[in-house]
């Protein structure tokens, strides 16, 4: 039987070369070494045991590595902070902004592609034709009842205006030469028109033409627009604005008033006297021309 020697009894130079220390032997190897048998059987058992165990060098390296790793502190990743997240967002936005700014330059340069230039002549062509359907030319053009005055009518209106101004001046001079009662002239002469004809002409607009800012039955009548249109139809020009129309005539006494005279209200309203205690006027918004009784505080003016 082979003699078993302790590792501590060996020289120092041979202790490190031994494959195993006594404390490293497990129960299986110890059993194989002390088990009786032939020398060949013990050698085979020793060889099998040696192949199953790591070498002493490997055990030493493993122990050293474990010792070194035990001394290194565990690696800890920093926790994300608000400032770090904000910095990441800002950097991402800046990168996107740079990419966006680069896109127009990329597109301006045709994106690096090779495109052939197209001239205007080749794109448009030598000639263009436009065809219109025959039904389009057959559309009727509608218009309202307004007819623009001719040059002759305008000239006649201006002549009538001058004649009316001259007649008014002459009547004023004649009235000032007569005896007057208070502020009223005494029965001045009538103009060269029929007062009853003026009333009959204005009567046809009653209940048909609405109040508005116009001076035509095709649109609307203001109070001064109606008197301007009616007297203009008899060749007598009256300006707009109540005070201007009142200044074109002579103020008369209520007892001398007759059909066709103007009825003036100091509040800024005007109408045509019917000669029988009534008047025709365009009253106010939402109403039409009316023939109604005299009302309120008023006075009479005659166009001469």
KAPEVEN-V266710 format. One record per pair of residues at least 4 apart in sequence whose C-alpha atoms are under 6 Angstrom apart, sorted by the first residue. I is the first residue (numbers start at 0). J is the second residue. If there is no record, write none. Layout:
((I/J) (I/J))
//
This chain:
((18/55) (30/34) (65/69) (103/107) (105/110) (106/110) (119/123) (120/124) (148/152) (159/234) (160/236) (162/166) (163/167) (166/170) (167/303) (170/174) (179/184) (179/185) (183/250) (183/251) (183/252) (184/251) (186/255) (189/303) (190/303) (194/258) (194/259) (195/258) (197/259) (198/259) (198/273) (204/208) (205/288) (205/289) (206/287) (206/288) (208/216) (208/219) (208/287) (208/288) (209/219) (209/286) (209/287) (210/219) (210/220) (210/221) (210/281) (210/283) (210/284) (210/286) (210/287) (211/219) (211/220) (211/221) (212/221) (213/219) (213/220) (213/221) (214/220) (214/224) (214/225) (215/219) (220/224) (220/225) (222/269) (222/281) (223/239) (223/241) (227/231) (227/237) (230/235) (231/235) (231/236) (237/244) (238/244) (241/267) (248/300) (248/301) (248/302) (249/300) (249/301) (250/299) (250/300) (251/299) (251/300) (257/274) (258/272) (258/273) (258/274) (259/271) (259/272) (260/271) (260/272) (260/300) (260/301) (261/270) (261/271) (261/272) (261/299) (261/300) (262/269) (262/270) (262/271) (262/272) (262/298) (262/299) (263/269) (263/297) (263/298) (264/268) (264/297) (270/279) (270/280) (271/278) (271/279) (272/278) (273/277) (273/278) (277/291) (277/292) (277/293) (278/290) (278/291) (279/289) (279/290) (280/288) (280/289) (281/288))
//
